[in-house]
Amino acid sequence: MPPDPTPHLPASHWYSGPRLWRTLGKVAASAGRKTLMSALILFYCLKDRDTPAWARGVIIGALGYLILPTDLIPDILPAAGYGDDWGAIVAALGTVAAYIKDEHKVKAREQVERIFGTANPPPPAEFTQ
């Protein structure tokens, strides 16, 4: 088995708000509204001060996997490419469900409409941090 190419990189190496926004913009059409909505719900839950540290770790893991350039199933494969990303997001949603608020869902819905309604929308302020 080849050595892990990223043995000691922190989660922050793979996850950041700006990187997530770029990824969501690129994958919007192929990943679909449901995947984007779910990822954005997680993002807003992550940003909420009421979300405990352990739940933030779960969320960063799932969003980092979405951003990660190498996957178990390559994202370029039609129909199956985002299946593993979707699985990570669904698992994270189920794990942190108690901390997801209606306001997270409302903000996510607004951003999904922004992404699908505008070509190359600029990132909202919360994604630039």
C-alpha positions in Angstrom: 0.0 0.0 0.0 1.5 3.4 -0.9 2.1 5.9 1.8 -0.5 8.5 2.6 0.4 11.6 0.6 -1.1 13.8 3.3 -0.1 12.1 6.6 -0.1 15.1 8.9 -2.0 17.9 7.2 -4.5 19.6 9.5 -8.2 19.8 8.5 -7.7 23.5 7.8 -5.4 22.5 4.9 -8.3 21.1 3.1 -11.2 23.2 4.4 -11.7 26.9 4.2 -14.7 29.1 3.5 -13.3 30.5 0.3 -12.3 27.1 -0.9 -15.7 25.7 -0.1 -17.4 28.5 -2.1 -15.2 27.9 -5.1 -15.9 24.2 -5.0 -19.7 24.7 -4.6 -19.7 27.1 -7.6 -17.8 24.5 -9.8 -19.9 21.5 -8.8 -23.3 23.2 -8.6 -24.7 21.7 -11.8 -23.2 18.2 -11.4 -23.6 17.8 -7.7 -27.2 19.2 -7.7 -29.2 21.4 -5.4 -29.7 18.8 -2.7 -25.9 18.3 -2.2 -25.3 22.0 -2.2 -28.2 22.7 0.2 -26.9 20.1 2.6 -23.3 21.3 2.4 -24.4 24.9 3.0 -26.6 23.8 6.0 -23.5 22.2 7.4 -21.4 25.4 6.7 -23.9 27.6 8.5 -24.1 25.2 11.5 -20.2 25.2 11.6 -20.3 29.0 11.8 -22.8 29.1 14.6 -21.2 29.7 18.0 -23.7 27.3 19.6 -22.3 24.4 17.7 -20.0 22.3 20.0 -16.4 21.7 19.0 -16.9 18.0 18.4 -19.8 18.7 15.9 -17.6 21.3 14.1 -15.0 18.6 13.7 -17.5 16.3 12.0 -18.7 19.2 9.8 -15.2 20.2 8.8 -14.4 16.5 7.9 -17.5 16.3 5.6 -16.9 19.6 3.9 -13.2 19.0 3.6 -14.0 15.7 1.9 -16.2 17.6 -0.6 -13.4 19.9 -1.3 -10.7 17.3 -1.3 -9.2 16.9 -4.8 -8.9 13.1 -4.6 -11.9 11.0 -3.6 -12.8 7.3 -3.3 -15.0 7.9 -6.4 -13.7 10.5 -8.8 -16.1 13.5 -9.1 -15.8 13.5 -12.9 -17.7 10.2 -13.2 -21.3 10.9 -14.3 -24.0 10.0 -11.8 -21.6 8.3 -9.3 -19.0 11.0 -8.9 -20.5 12.8 -6.0 -22.0 9.8 -4.3 -19.2 9.4 -1.8 -19.3 13.2 -1.1 -23.1 13.0 -0.6 -22.6 10.1 1.8 -20.1 12.0 3.9 -22.5 15.0 4.0 -25.5 12.9 4.9 -23.6 11.2 7.7 -22.5 14.5 9.0 -26.0 15.9 8.9 -27.3 12.9 10.8 -24.6 13.2 13.4 -25.0 17.0 14.1 -28.8 17.2 13.4 -29.5 18.4 17.0 -27.5 21.5 16.3 -29.0 22.4 12.9 -31.3 25.4 13.3 -34.0 26.8 11.0 -31.8 29.9 10.4 -29.0 27.6 8.9 -31.6 26.2 6.5 -32.9 29.6 5.5 -29.4 30.9 4.8 -28.5 27.8 2.9 -31.6 28.1 0.7 -30.8 31.7 0.0 -27.3 30.7 -1.2 -28.5 27.8 -3.3 -30.8 30.3 -5.1 -27.9 32.7 -5.5 -25.6 30.0 -6.9 -28.2 28.6 -9.4 -29.6 32.0 -10.2 -26.4 33.9 -11.1 -23.4 32.9 -13.2 -20.3 33.1 -11.1 -21.8 34.8 -8.0 -19.4 36.5 -5.7 -19.0 34.8 -2.3 -21.0 36.2 0.6 -19.0 37.8 3.4 -19.1 34.7 5.6 -17.2 32.7 3.0 -14.3 35.0 2.8 -13.1 34.3 6.3 
